Structures are given as C-alpha cells and as structure tokens.
C-alpha cells in the first residue's frame, strides 16, 4: 500500500492530500529514509512523522487491503515514541 494511503487509512494523518504534502515537505521518514507519497509500506516498517508540535515514531503491524473502520485503525501500528516539541 502507498504511504499516503496508509497514513490516511491508519488515521495517523487525517487526509491523503495532507499526507502527500507532508511527504513533499520531507516531514515523513520510513526506516530512517526520507519518504515519498508513493513509497510502499510493509509490515515492520518504522514510520517517523514530524508534526508541527510533536514527532511520532510508529511501527507498522499490518497493511490492510482496503479501508477499515476507525475502531480498527489503531491496530495497524504501534507507537514507539512520541516526542513533544517545545515552543520557543
């Protein structure tokens, strides 16, 4: 599954277009490599998302074949680390 679609389906990012913009801004990494929206996501990949107010690291546990319900979305990944950014 494409990275931008996985981020939307897992609800790590609300919309697919926002996920694509984050990739273009180089705010997302897969396995410590800057990711593109079309990169394939596989089980055991580690995704790092650099949000405006935090950095989230998550491990992919499952890649669904289609969209899933919101209740099951959090079962697709495991949060490894969440770092809050300090405001200046």
N, C-alpha and C positions, 0 to 999 in steps of 0.2 A: 504494500500500500504506500502511496506517496506520502511524504512527510506532512505537507499541508493538510491533506485529508485526514491523516491520523490525528493530528493536533486538534482538528475540529471534532472528529468522532469521539475522541477521548475527553473532550471538553477542557483540555489544557489551555486552548485558545478558543475564543467564542466563535469566530467566523473564519472560513477558509481564506478569504481575502486578507484578513489581518495576519494570518499565519504566513501567507506569501510575502506580505510587506515586511514582516519580521525577518524572514529569510533574506530578503534583498538588503535589509539594513545590517545584516551579519550579526543578528542577535540570537541565533539558534545554532547549536552545535550538536552533531551526532558523533559519539565516540571520540570526542575532543577534536573534531574537524568541523570547520565552518560548513553548514549545510545549505543546500538549495531546496526549493519547494518540491522539486520533482524527485529528490533522493528517496530510495526505497527504505522503509522502516522494517526491521526484522526483530524477532524475539531476542531479548538480551542486549539490544542496543541501549546505550545511555544517551539520553537527550538532555541538553542544558539550555534553558531559556532565560535570557537576560531581559527581564521586565524592567519597567521604569523604577519600581520600588523594591524589587527583590530578584534574586537569582534562584531558579528552581532546577534541581537535577532529579531526573526520574529514569527508572529502568523500565523498558518495555517488557511486559509479561505476556501479552497476547496481541495479535494483529487480527482484527475481525475481517470477514469477507464482505460485510455490508454494514450499514449504520445500525447502531444498537441503542437501547433505551438509556436515558440519563442515569438511571439507578445502576446500570452495569458498566457505565463508562469508567468509573474509578478502578474497576478491576483490570483494566488494560495496562495499568502502570503502577509502579511502586515509587513513592517519593524517597529519594536517597538523602537529599539535603535541600534545605530551604534557607537562604541567607537573606535577611532583611538589609536593604541598603540604608545607610544613614543619610539624613538630609543635611545639607550644608548650611 
